[in-house]
């Protein structure tokens, strides 16, 4: 590996409480995700997301997660959370992602829902080409409920070279994120990580554990220190 140090971008998603947002900031997270999907146990309203986002210091990015949302719902959320990045996590086509992102003038991330049983059956290279206007492609395990299920996929079956910036997600925890970074980073233009269930209190979706958050960030930094 190169002797140059890496600095992995860290996003923590599914925040619902002020105390958890502050814990993420204290730990050193770079982005905070708010779920705008009403069917999710981690859902917050645009107004609630706006309140939580006001706690973020300059340089910490709010990300709004949508699943097959109407344009007017995206617009309402963007009004409540200025400067947020969009994350499309449903069945949105490239044209739909581009149309909505252009309408609200925000960059977007696109989630790729990768099968847990046979990662090789998903054409990530084509997916990244199809969504070439996305700022990054987020790799999540294909589970019921559009993510946040705490499931991993087989990282070793990803293609060796993907011409895109990637975000590794899906079942990450303080125990496995270092290995995930080491396996996936060489395949991408750059790599970020995104965690939700892996830093939650046991059995309590949307409620984060400050200790797990600290451990997760420490594990990412440990991966970055490996040369």
Order of alpha helices (4+ residues) and beta strands (2+ residues): beta-alpha-beta-alpha-beta-alpha-beta-alpha-beta-alpha-beta-beta-alpha-beta-alpha
